[in-house]
Amino acid sequence: MNEHVAQVRACSDMEEYLFDLNGYLILRNALTPAQVAACNHTYDELDAANVEGRGWHGNVVVHNSGRQEGLIFQQLYEAGPVWEELLDHPSWYGKAIHFIGTDDPENFDGHHGPAFIDECFGTIRGPGGAQRLHSGGHVGTIRTQFRYHAGKFHCGQINVLMAFNDIGPGDGATMVIPGSHKSNIRHPQTVAMEKRGEEVSVDGVEGAIECHLKAGDALLFVDAIAHGSARRTNPGQRRIAVYRYGPSWGHFRLPYRPSPELLERLTPRRRSLVYPHGKEVLPPGRAA
């Protein structure tokens, strides 16, 4: 059995049950200490860049809106070798593929794989930082859906949130409402998109729990689950990154694209994850 097939099947019966029941899993010690240190080194550099508004640090987008979401980084897979390792990291890659439910997960021809990372971002939040409650099963969009049919999961988007420092009480932990990925009714405390800039958090939301993580842990969850974060009240920073996996037929959420240099140096499988579109077949006389 090749490495690709082996990783695709890396999901236990208990993980299947708990993911179906709750909509998320906590993966302890998903990253090595060396990987955590390398990611924090990148964040030290991005934080020190002192970007105002939106700008670039190399091929990474840095967005400093001044809002409660904190510093936001896009295209993190451009930031160096450790970020490339995270694309198909064995701690979660097989699970993500399993829950997406690709039609033929064992078919990988070197160009087309079973999944697509449509967004790769991270945040640094200091005291006061938070994220509103959003999503939920009632939304029903295909892109974020949770679905189980004919003995298989068919989830539109699986998020893997990695912690680069300890996130406990007072640290602005990610919060979820277990089971809300199957809800048919909007949570009365959900914050509408048009209010996303307001100072709101998930603190005090009925049914929501904090997902406390140690540095190197990862939180895997279907995007349909209602989620957000507590407000950070402790000093220091909350440092996380999120890789968002979906079916290979998906498209980029934002207008950013992987650089030619990145595509050139990635392994075939990693390249298929960030740009699963094969060589175009065009009518005669039409250039790509």
Backbone bond lengths (Angstrom), bond angles and torsions (degrees), N, CA, C in turn:
res aa  C-N    CA-C-N  psi(-1)  N-CA   C-N-CA  omega(-1)  CA-C   N-CA-C  phi
1 M - - - 1.465 - - 1.525 109.09 -
2 N 1.354 117.16 129.37 1.458 118.42 -177.98 1.521 111.30 -76.96
3 E 1.341 115.35 168.60 1.462 120.68 -175.03 1.521 111.60 -60.39
4 H 1.342 116.72 -39.06 1.459 119.99 -177.97 1.520 111.51 -60.76
5 V 1.325 117.48 -48.82 1.453 121.18 -178.87 1.513 110.66 -64.49
6 A 1.342 117.09 -40.74 1.460 120.54 -178.45 1.518 111.08 -60.54
7 Q 1.341 117.38 -42.63 1.453 119.75 -178.06 1.514 111.50 -71.47
8 V 1.324 118.00 -33.13 1.454 120.74 179.57 1.526 111.04 -59.50
9 R 1.352 117.18 -32.70 1.460 120.81 -176.16 1.532 112.73 -93.64
10 A 1.311 117.80 15.15 1.464 121.83 -175.47 1.521 111.52 -83.68
11 C 1.333 116.80 63.48 1.461 121.53 178.89 1.519 108.49 -145.88
12 S 1.325 116.77 125.12 1.459 120.51 -176.82 1.528 110.89 -84.27
13 D 1.340 115.52 165.50 1.466 120.67 177.24 1.524 110.85 -60.88
14 M 1.350 116.98 -39.07 1.455 119.67 -179.25 1.529 111.41 -68.42
15 E 1.330 116.61 -38.73 1.463 119.24 176.91 1.523 110.95 -63.21
16 E 1.336 116.82 -41.42 1.471 120.28 175.61 1.522 110.65 -57.33
17 Y 1.325 116.19 -47.77 1.462 120.49 -177.17 1.523 111.50 -62.50
18 L 1.328 116.53 -48.60 1.465 120.24 -176.69 1.530 111.97 -68.16
19 F 1.339 116.29 -35.76 1.464 118.41 177.06 1.521 110.33 -66.84
20 D 1.331 116.59 -42.90 1.461 120.00 178.02 1.527 110.53 -62.13
21 L 1.318 117.19 -41.81 1.467 122.37 -176.92 1.524 112.19 -70.73
22 N 1.332 115.97 -49.11 1.460 120.69 -170.01 1.523 114.62 -102.60
23 G 1.336 117.16 -28.16 1.463 120.32 -178.03 1.512 114.44 92.58
24 Y 1.338 117.07 4.56 1.467 120.01 -179.55 1.516 110.49 -156.56
25 L 1.333 115.52 161.71 1.463 123.82 172.24 1.521 108.38 -136.33
26 I 1.310 117.79 145.94 1.457 122.27 170.01 1.522 107.82 -103.89
27 L 1.322 115.99 122.51 1.464 122.42 -178.89 1.522 108.53 -103.33
28 R 1.305 116.97 105.78 1.460 121.75 -176.14 1.533 110.51 -77.44
29 N 1.332 115.47 141.44 1.468 122.61 177.44 1.532 111.61 53.41
30 A 1.316 115.92 40.83 1.458 120.09 -179.46 1.527 111.59 -66.31
31 L 1.321 117.18 -36.03 1.458 122.45 -179.74 1.523 110.23 -106.40
32 T 1.313 116.71 151.31 1.454 121.26 174.69 1.529 109.43 -78.61
33 P 1.330 118.36 158.22 1.470 119.65 175.26 1.525 112.75 -56.49
34 A 1.341 117.47 -35.25 1.465 119.97 178.82 1.520 111.00 -66.16
35 Q 1.330 117.66 -38.97 1.460 120.22 177.55 1.522 111.26 -66.85
36 V 1.323 117.24 -41.47 1.463 120.57 177.30 1.529 110.35 -60.80
37 A 1.327 116.76 -43.81 1.465 120.63 179.81 1.526 111.02 -62.87
38 A 1.332 117.26 -41.23 1.458 120.57 -179.92 1.525 111.13 -65.59
39 C 1.320 117.14 -40.58 1.465 120.51 178.29 1.526 110.81 -65.66
40 N 1.318 116.98 -40.33 1.467 119.90 177.79 1.523 111.96 -66.37
41 H 1.322 117.01 -32.17 1.463 120.35 175.79 1.532 110.11 -62.76
42 T 1.324 116.34 -43.07 1.464 120.08 176.00 1.521 110.59 -60.50
43 Y 1.329 116.98 -44.39 1.469 120.30 -178.87 1.527 111.47 -66.11
44 D 1.322 117.23 -34.74 1.471 119.55 175.08 1.524 110.36 -58.99
45 E 1.329 116.65 -43.35 1.460 120.92 -180.00 1.528 111.42 -67.40
46 L 1.324 117.12 -43.95 1.455 120.50 -179.32 1.524 111.41 -66.08
47 D 1.321 116.03 -39.38 1.461 120.57 178.89 1.525 110.80 -65.19
48 A 1.333 116.22 -38.91 1.466 121.18 -178.17 1.524 112.71 -75.58
49 A 1.333 117.57 -11.78 1.469 119.85 -178.66 1.522 112.44 -67.99
50 N 1.345 116.72 -20.72 1.473 122.30 176.71 1.528 112.26 53.07
51 V 1.320 115.70 47.32 1.463 120.41 177.96 1.525 109.44 -73.83
52 E 1.320 116.30 133.85 1.462 121.73 174.29 1.520 108.42 -103.55
53 G 1.326 116.59 131.64 1.453 119.30 -177.18 1.516 110.01 71.96
54 R 1.345 116.61 -128.77 1.454 121.16 -179.23 1.528 109.44 -118.58
55 G 1.320 116.82 131.61 1.455 121.15 179.56 1.510 110.67 -155.67
56 W 1.315 115.76 -172.35 1.463 122.04 -177.03 1.516 110.27 -122.19
57 H 1.319 114.73 142.65 1.459 122.05 169.61 1.520 105.21 -124.84
58 G 1.326 116.74 97.58 1.454 120.12 -168.73 1.514 108.54 66.17
59 N 1.329 116.97 -127.23 1.460 121.50 178.04 1.518 112.88 -101.09
60 V 1.328 116.85 14.83 1.459 121.97 178.06 1.529 109.06 -103.15
61 V 1.319 116.68 132.02 1.462 121.74 176.67 1.521 108.89 -82.85
62 V 1.333 116.54 131.35 1.461 122.08 176.87 1.525 107.48 -116.39
63 H 1.339 115.72 122.83 1.464 120.65 -178.73 1.524 109.14 -119.70
64 N 1.312 115.40 114.34 1.464 121.83 178.11 1.520 107.49 -115.38
65 S 1.325 116.19 89.54 1.458 121.33 -175.01 1.518 112.45 -83.15
66 G 1.338 116.56 -15.28 1.452 119.57 -174.55 1.511 113.25 80.39
67 R 1.350 117.57 3.11 1.459 120.98 -179.70 1.526 109.94 -90.88
68 Q 1.320 115.19 178.14 1.457 120.43 -174.26 1.528 113.09 -66.73
69 E 1.336 118.72 -16.99 1.461 120.37 179.94 1.517 112.46 -68.56
70 G 1.337 118.35 -17.82 1.460 122.47 177.96 1.516 112.30 82.98
71 L 1.333 115.29 -160.23 1.462 120.59 176.26 1.524 109.17 -72.97
72 I 1.332 116.36 134.53 1.462 121.30 179.65 1.517 108.31 -122.27
73 F 1.329 115.74 132.16 1.467 121.94 179.52 1.529 109.02 -116.56
74 Q 1.330 116.11 133.85 1.450 121.53 175.72 1.532 109.62 -117.24
75 Q 1.328 115.21 155.34 1.469 122.32 -179.66 1.527 111.78 64.35
76 L 1.316 116.72 42.66 1.463 120.19 -178.24 1.523 112.52 -64.12
77 Y 1.325 118.10 -22.86 1.468 117.93 178.97 1.520 111.94 -67.03
78 E 1.326 117.70 -6.46 1.464 122.33 175.19 1.536 112.19 -87.36
79 A 1.337 117.94 -3.98 1.464 121.22 -167.17 1.519 114.91 -87.61
80 G 1.325 118.79 -0.98 1.457 119.03 178.08 1.513 112.75 138.13
81 P 1.337 116.86 175.95 1.470 121.91 -172.61 1.523 114.79 -55.85
82 V 1.334 118.50 -40.65 1.463 118.59 -176.39 1.518 110.96 -63.12
83 W 1.327 117.41 -34.88 1.459 121.17 -179.26 1.518 111.20 -71.72
84 E 1.322 116.68 -27.68 1.455 120.23 174.77 1.531 110.50 -72.69
85 E 1.334 116.54 -35.63 1.468 120.69 177.52 1.530 111.33 -61.33
86 L 1.321 116.52 -30.21 1.459 120.31 -176.54 1.528 112.54 -74.48
87 L 1.320 117.69 -17.01 1.458 120.59 -176.76 1.529 111.91 -58.20
88 D 1.325 116.71 -46.59 1.470 120.78 179.51 1.523 109.67 -125.37
89 H 1.310 115.51 45.07 1.463 120.85 -176.69 1.529 110.42 -61.92
90 P 1.342 118.14 132.32 1.472 120.52 -175.64 1.521 114.30 -64.20
91 S 1.340 118.41 -17.41 1.464 119.56 179.53 1.524 112.44 -68.51
92 W 1.326 117.12 -25.35 1.468 118.60 -176.43 1.527 114.84 -139.46
93 Y 1.311 118.79 -14.94 1.465 119.96 -173.22 1.531 111.68 -56.88
94 G 1.326 117.27 -50.57 1.457 120.42 -178.98 1.517 112.55 -61.59
95 K 1.335 116.63 -37.21 1.462 120.26 179.16 1.529 110.49 -67.18
96 A 1.326 116.60 -43.49 1.462 119.85 179.49 1.524 110.68 -60.01
97 I 1.341 116.80 -44.62 1.455 120.61 179.44 1.529 110.52 -62.43
98 H 1.328 115.68 -41.31 1.462 120.77 -178.96 1.524 111.25 -62.36
99 F 1.312 117.75 -43.67 1.459 120.44 -176.62 1.530 112.45 -78.13
100 I 1.330 117.69 -25.95 1.462 119.65 172.25 1.523 109.70 -65.72
101 G 1.334 116.08 -37.93 1.458 120.46 176.31 1.505 113.53 75.61
102 T 1.332 115.87 41.61 1.457 120.12 179.09 1.523 111.01 -54.83
103 D 1.328 116.91 142.56 1.467 121.40 -176.00 1.527 112.87 -56.05
104 D 1.328 115.79 -41.61 1.473 119.50 -176.99 1.527 109.14 -135.50
105 P 1.332 118.04 75.53 1.464 120.28 -174.94 1.510 114.43 -65.54
106 E 1.343 117.69 -17.17 1.454 119.91 -178.74 1.531 112.20 -88.38
107 N 1.317 116.39 -6.08 1.464 119.64 -177.66 1.524 109.53 -92.49
108 F 1.320 116.21 107.50 1.459 121.24 176.07 1.513 107.33 -137.05
109 D 1.333 116.33 111.56 1.461 120.35 -173.90 1.523 113.07 -100.02
110 G 1.324 117.22 13.00 1.459 120.19 -178.57 1.508 113.16 92.67
111 H 1.323 117.23 -10.01 1.461 121.25 178.77 1.528 110.97 -126.38
112 H 1.323 116.41 -44.72 1.454 121.32 -177.16 1.524 109.83 -110.72
113 G 1.313 116.62 119.03 1.446 121.65 177.33 1.516 110.70 -108.01
114 P 1.319 117.36 -173.02 1.457 120.96 -174.55 1.522 114.60 -88.22
115 A 1.336 119.02 -1.41 1.464 119.40 -173.89 1.522 111.08 -149.93
116 F 1.329 114.63 169.70 1.455 122.91 -177.46 1.523 108.21 -144.56
117 I 1.323 116.95 131.32 1.466 121.53 174.54 1.522 107.41 -94.46
118 D 1.323 116.25 102.65 1.465 119.93 -174.15 1.523 112.33 -83.95
119 E 1.330 117.27 -13.62 1.467 120.58 178.10 1.520 108.35 -157.58
120 C 1.321 114.69 141.90 1.457 121.79 -176.60 1.517 106.50 -140.23
121 F 1.339 116.99 100.60 1.467 119.34 -171.63 1.520 111.57 -136.32
122 G 1.311 115.33 166.78 1.456 121.25 176.53 1.510 110.21 -146.16
123 T 1.328 115.83 166.60 1.463 120.47 178.21 1.521 110.44 -141.17
124 I 1.321 114.52 150.68 1.455 123.32 165.46 1.525 106.68 -120.30
125 R 1.324 116.36 122.93 1.463 120.48 177.93 1.516 109.83 -123.00
126 G 1.313 115.08 134.88 1.449 121.48 174.67 1.514 110.95 -99.54
127 P 1.331 117.72 -168.34 1.464 121.57 178.82 1.530 111.26 -54.61
128 G 1.321 115.58 134.66 1.455 121.45 -178.72 1.508 113.97 93.14
129 G 1.328 118.04 -14.08 1.462 121.58 -178.24 1.521 111.99 -70.43
130 A 1.334 116.51 148.22 1.465 121.05 -178.90 1.524 109.25 -166.89
131 Q 1.323 115.41 173.19 1.464 122.57 174.82 1.518 108.21 -137.79
132 R 1.310 116.25 140.15 1.468 122.68 -178.73 1.529 111.39 -68.39
133 L 1.320 116.75 159.30 1.461 122.34 170.68 1.526 108.87 -72.59
134 H 1.327 116.06 130.45 1.452 120.09 179.04 1.522 109.81 -151.76
135 S 1.301 115.89 171.29 1.455 125.56 -178.54 1.532 110.64 71.83
136 G 1.344 117.49 -162.19 1.455 123.20 -172.97 1.511 110.47 126.47
137 G 1.312 117.26 151.45 1.455 121.62 -176.47 1.510 114.09 -61.60
138 H 1.322 117.38 -24.53 1.465 121.03 -177.73 1.526 112.15 -65.02
139 V 1.351 117.38 -21.47 1.459 120.63 -176.91 1.527 110.66 -64.39
140 G 1.333 116.50 -46.24 1.457 121.23 171.35 1.509 116.53 75.46
141 T 1.320 119.17 12.09 1.454 119.74 -179.90 1.526 110.63 -72.38
142 I 1.328 116.60 145.70 1.457 120.86 179.91 1.520 110.14 -64.18
143 R 1.322 117.61 -37.99 1.463 121.01 -176.09 1.520 112.22 -60.87
144 T 1.313 117.70 -34.75 1.458 119.74 -175.39 1.529 112.85 -112.36
145 Q 1.308 118.50 5.71 1.454 122.29 -168.45 1.526 113.85 -64.05
146 F 1.328 114.81 152.39 1.458 122.85 163.95 1.519 106.73 -107.47
147 R 1.332 116.15 130.96 1.454 120.01 179.38 1.518 109.31 -151.01
148 Y 1.325 115.54 140.56 1.470 122.28 174.12 1.512 106.78 -132.06
149 H 1.338 116.50 122.52 1.462 120.30 -175.14 1.528 109.30 -149.31
150 A 1.316 115.10 137.07 1.469 122.00 176.02 1.522 112.14 52.87
151 G 1.334 115.98 41.15 1.454 120.87 175.63 1.512 115.33 78.82
152 K 1.339 118.13 13.05 1.459 121.18 -178.88 1.522 110.86 -136.41
153 F 1.326 114.44 148.44 1.462 119.92 170.45 1.527 109.28 -79.78
154 H 1.319 115.60 146.46 1.466 122.16 176.05 1.531 107.37 -140.00
155 C 1.310 116.51 72.79 1.467 121.31 -176.74 1.525 110.15 -95.66
156 G 1.318 116.63 135.78 1.448 120.80 -176.85 1.513 114.41 -73.57
157 Q 1.325 116.70 -29.90 1.466 118.78 -179.52 1.524 110.49 -152.97
158 I 1.320 115.28 126.56 1.456 122.63 176.41 1.525 107.92 -113.04
159 N 1.308 115.80 121.08 1.461 121.34 179.51 1.519 110.45 -97.81
160 V 1.312 116.33 135.99 1.462 121.55 172.75 1.520 107.35 -117.29
161 L 1.324 115.86 109.84 1.464 123.27 -178.38 1.519 108.25 -102.46
162 M 1.333 116.98 119.85 1.463 123.33 -176.97 1.527 110.36 -105.06
163 A 1.311 116.31 136.47 1.463 121.23 178.32 1.530 109.77 -99.76
164 F 1.329 116.13 128.65 1.464 120.88 179.48 1.526 112.26 -103.11
165 N 1.323 116.77 -3.18 1.464 121.74 167.07 1.524 107.81 -147.58
166 D 1.320 116.76 168.87 1.456 119.98 -178.05 1.525 109.82 -65.79
167 I 1.334 115.67 136.67 1.464 121.64 179.83 1.519 107.13 -127.88
168 G 1.342 115.13 101.22 1.455 121.88 -178.92 1.508 110.94 -123.03
169 P 1.327 117.89 -157.30 1.463 120.89 179.84 1.538 111.42 -57.41
170 G 1.307 116.55 132.19 1.454 121.72 179.19 1.512 114.90 83.68
171 D 1.345 117.29 -2.86 1.471 120.83 -176.03 1.526 113.56 -96.59
172 G 1.343 117.75 6.07 1.453 119.90 179.87 1.510 113.00 76.63
173 A 1.325 116.71 42.29 1.466 121.70 -176.09 1.521 111.83 -62.86
174 T 1.338 115.32 151.02 1.457 120.69 169.68 1.523 108.32 -60.76
175 M 1.332 115.70 138.35 1.462 120.82 178.37 1.527 109.18 -121.34
176 V 1.320 115.69 141.77 1.456 122.12 178.04 1.522 108.85 -131.91
177 I 1.320 115.12 159.94 1.465 121.24 171.26 1.521 106.65 -109.20
178 P 1.337 118.24 100.23 1.463 120.61 -176.28 1.530 111.41 -54.35
179 G 1.324 115.57 134.67 1.458 121.24 178.45 1.520 114.73 85.50
180 S 1.320 117.92 -10.08 1.471 120.28 -175.81 1.516 112.69 -71.27
181 H 1.348 117.39 -12.05 1.462 119.82 175.80 1.530 111.63 -66.89
182 K 1.345 116.82 -15.06 1.462 121.43 178.43 1.523 112.32 -107.50
183 S 1.321 117.60 3.51 1.458 120.13 -174.79 1.526 111.32 -68.99
184 N 1.312 115.82 144.80 1.461 122.11 175.83 1.525 112.13 -100.75
185 I 1.304 116.40 -10.09 1.464 121.82 -174.96 1.522 109.35 -120.80
186 R 1.301 116.78 136.82 1.460 123.04 178.12 1.522 110.11 -63.70
187 H 1.328 116.46 132.17 1.459 119.91 175.56 1.527 108.40 -63.86
188 P 1.323 118.04 129.99 1.461 119.99 -176.47 1.527 114.48 -59.40
189 Q 1.331 117.13 -19.61 1.470 119.55 -179.15 1.527 112.71 -101.31
190 T 1.332 117.71 9.45 1.461 120.42 175.37 1.527 109.47 -61.48
191 V 1.329 116.34 140.02 1.461 121.11 -179.43 1.521 109.04 -97.43
192 A 1.307 116.35 125.33 1.457 121.72 -177.16 1.517 111.46 -65.97
193 M 1.352 116.39 153.89 1.454 122.24 -179.14 1.527 111.69 -55.54
194 E 1.329 117.15 -39.75 1.466 119.31 -176.78 1.529 112.98 -68.43
195 K 1.327 117.41 -9.50 1.460 121.14 178.14 1.523 112.27 -107.63
196 R 1.346 116.32 15.68 1.458 120.13 -173.89 1.518 112.12 -64.66
197 G 1.334 118.74 -22.10 1.454 121.25 -179.63 1.514 113.92 -85.57
198 E 1.317 116.86 -5.03 1.453 120.01 -178.33 1.533 110.61 -80.72
199 E 1.307 115.43 160.28 1.463 121.22 -178.26 1.528 109.69 -81.75
200 V 1.332 115.87 86.01 1.455 121.27 -179.25 1.523 109.02 -132.81
201 S 1.320 115.83 155.23 1.460 121.46 178.41 1.522 108.10 -141.54
202 V 1.335 116.77 -173.61 1.464 121.22 179.26 1.527 111.05 -97.37
203 D 1.316 117.11 1.92 1.458 120.06 177.30 1.526 110.48 -57.90
204 G 1.316 116.74 130.89 1.452 120.86 177.10 1.513 115.14 82.71
205 V 1.325 118.17 1.41 1.458 121.16 179.31 1.532 109.55 -76.39
206 E 1.305 116.26 129.12 1.459 122.11 -177.94 1.530 110.83 -60.51
207 G 1.327 116.37 127.24 1.460 121.96 175.32 1.517 114.86 88.35
208 A 1.330 118.77 -8.74 1.465 121.68 -176.64 1.523 110.89 -84.78
209 I 1.337 116.24 145.32 1.460 121.67 178.17 1.526 109.17 -128.68
210 E 1.322 116.42 152.73 1.460 121.80 175.22 1.524 109.78 -85.30
211 C 1.322 116.10 137.83 1.465 121.83 176.00 1.526 108.07 -101.53
212 H 1.320 117.01 96.01 1.452 121.35 -177.92 1.527 109.78 -80.57
213 L 1.317 115.27 133.42 1.459 121.91 -176.17 1.517 110.24 -129.08
214 K 1.312 115.80 147.99 1.455 122.52 168.33 1.524 108.64 -93.70
215 A 1.319 116.21 157.72 1.462 119.53 176.75 1.520 109.25 -54.99
216 G 1.320 117.04 126.34 1.464 121.90 -177.93 1.510 114.30 99.63
217 D 1.336 117.80 -13.11 1.460 120.58 174.87 1.529 109.73 -77.72
218 A 1.329 115.69 161.12 1.463 121.03 176.33 1.520 109.35 -134.72
219 L 1.321 114.81 145.81 1.459 122.70 175.74 1.522 107.47 -110.38
220 L 1.329 116.89 114.97 1.460 122.13 178.00 1.522 107.67 -101.93
221 F 1.339 117.29 126.22 1.464 119.29 -178.58 1.522 111.10 -150.44
222 V 1.323 115.17 150.82 1.450 120.64 175.11 1.531 107.36 -77.68
223 D 1.330 116.02 139.36 1.461 119.06 -174.40 1.516 112.38 -65.86
224 A 1.332 117.91 -17.35 1.458 120.71 179.02 1.521 112.86 -69.45
225 I 1.322 118.62 -17.76 1.454 119.65 -179.68 1.530 109.15 -69.68
226 A 1.319 117.68 139.68 1.461 121.17 175.88 1.521 108.11 -67.68
227 H 1.329 116.12 125.53 1.458 119.51 -174.47 1.527 110.95 -151.16
228 G 1.298 114.80 167.14 1.466 124.56 179.38 1.518 106.89 177.03
229 S 1.308 117.67 -141.57 1.469 118.30 177.55 1.520 111.14 -151.37
230 A 1.325 114.25 160.67 1.458 120.94 168.35 1.534 108.46 -74.74
231 R 1.309 115.82 163.25 1.455 119.58 175.48 1.528 109.35 -83.13
232 R 1.311 116.57 135.68 1.459 119.92 178.40 1.526 109.41 -75.40
233 T 1.323 115.91 124.74 1.461 121.16 177.96 1.518 111.94 -113.11
234 N 1.321 117.24 -13.88 1.457 121.38 179.01 1.526 110.71 -83.61
235 P 1.330 117.08 157.07 1.467 119.08 171.43 1.528 109.98 -68.58
236 G 1.323 116.38 170.36 1.464 119.92 178.71 1.514 111.95 91.18
237 Q 1.321 115.35 -163.40 1.458 121.48 -173.69 1.528 112.00 -128.14
238 R 1.323 113.92 149.42 1.470 122.02 169.14 1.523 106.19 -103.00
239 R 1.335 117.34 121.58 1.455 122.46 -176.50 1.522 110.34 -120.86
240 I 1.334 115.81 117.52 1.469 120.39 179.61 1.526 109.68 -140.79
241 A 1.323 115.40 164.17 1.460 121.89 169.86 1.517 108.07 -137.68
242 V 1.324 116.21 153.58 1.465 122.09 -179.57 1.515 109.05 -131.89
243 Y 1.333 116.43 125.77 1.464 122.61 169.80 1.529 106.20 -107.46
244 R 1.335 116.25 128.60 1.458 121.18 -173.82 1.533 109.76 -110.38
245 Y 1.337 116.05 115.50 1.461 122.61 -175.26 1.530 110.35 -103.25
246 G 1.318 115.74 136.87 1.456 121.14 175.40 1.514 109.65 -145.99
247 P 1.334 117.30 -176.67 1.470 120.43 179.13 1.528 111.53 -60.98
248 S 1.309 116.23 151.71 1.465 120.54 -175.59 1.523 112.62 -67.21
249 W 1.335 118.01 -15.71 1.465 120.07 178.78 1.525 112.35 -84.51
250 G 1.322 117.49 1.12 1.455 120.39 -179.51 1.523 112.24 -71.86
251 H 1.327 114.43 178.44 1.459 120.37 179.72 1.520 108.56 -131.89
252 F 1.317 115.98 164.04 1.460 121.78 -178.19 1.533 110.95 -62.09
253 R 1.321 115.80 137.42 1.464 120.32 177.37 1.523 111.52 -73.51
254 L 1.329 116.02 -37.09 1.457 122.27 -177.34 1.527 109.55 -116.88
255 P 1.331 119.14 169.25 1.471 120.46 -174.24 1.517 115.10 -77.91
256 Y 1.332 118.98 1.39 1.459 121.30 -179.47 1.530 110.42 -76.80
257 R 1.341 115.93 148.84 1.457 122.01 179.22 1.533 109.35 -133.95
258 P 1.327 117.96 152.11 1.472 120.00 176.43 1.519 110.58 -63.99
259 S 1.325 115.78 144.14 1.459 120.63 -178.90 1.529 110.16 -73.15
260 P 1.350 117.68 154.19 1.468 119.82 175.21 1.521 112.44 -58.10
261 E 1.338 117.17 -34.55 1.466 120.81 179.92 1.527 110.88 -64.32
262 L 1.334 116.48 -40.72 1.464 119.99 177.99 1.524 110.37 -64.54
263 L 1.310 117.09 -48.06 1.458 120.68 -178.78 1.526 111.48 -60.65
264 E 1.311 116.43 -33.42 1.465 120.76 -178.40 1.520 111.47 -69.07
265 R 1.330 117.52 -36.88 1.464 119.21 -173.68 1.530 113.65 -94.02
266 L 1.339 119.14 -13.09 1.454 120.48 -178.94 1.522 111.39 -71.84
267 T 1.331 115.26 153.19 1.460 120.08 170.80 1.527 108.47 -65.64
268 P 1.320 118.39 159.60 1.468 119.71 -179.61 1.525 113.21 -54.32
269 R 1.334 117.91 -43.22 1.468 118.95 -178.39 1.516 111.16 -66.94
270 R 1.311 117.74 -43.19 1.459 119.78 178.98 1.518 111.55 -65.43
271 R 1.310 116.40 -37.72 1.464 119.36 177.21 1.521 110.44 -62.62
272 S 1.325 117.16 -39.49 1.462 119.71 179.67 1.524 111.61 -66.07
273 L 1.338 117.52 -28.08 1.461 120.80 179.41 1.524 112.27 -72.02
274 V 1.323 117.55 -35.62 1.467 119.72 -177.41 1.518 112.22 -94.55
275 Y 1.344 116.68 -18.80 1.465 120.02 178.93 1.519 108.36 -152.54
276 P 1.345 116.62 80.54 1.466 120.27 -172.82 1.521 114.18 -80.59
277 H 1.316 116.62 7.54 1.458 120.10 -177.13 1.529 109.19 -86.47
278 G 1.308 116.44 118.77 1.454 121.05 -178.14 1.517 112.06 -74.68
279 K 1.304 115.03 -174.24 1.459 120.69 179.82 1.528 108.72 -64.27
280 E 1.354 114.95 134.01 1.456 119.48 -177.41 1.525 111.57 -68.05
281 V 1.319 116.70 144.66 1.452 123.28 171.81 1.515 106.95 -108.87
282 L 1.318 117.67 108.91 1.464 122.93 -172.89 1.515 111.16 -114.83
283 P 1.320 118.36 161.95 1.461 121.47 175.83 1.521 110.37 -61.90
284 P 1.314 118.06 157.94 1.470 121.32 179.90 1.532 111.72 -54.80
285 G 1.333 115.25 136.11 1.453 119.96 176.73 1.511 114.57 86.21
286 R 1.332 117.70 -3.44 1.465 121.02 179.38 1.506 109.45 -98.87
287 A 1.330 116.37 127.02 1.464 121.51 179.62 1.508 109.85 -86.49
288 A 1.352 117.31 147.98 1.461 121.92 178.68 1.514 109.52 -70.19
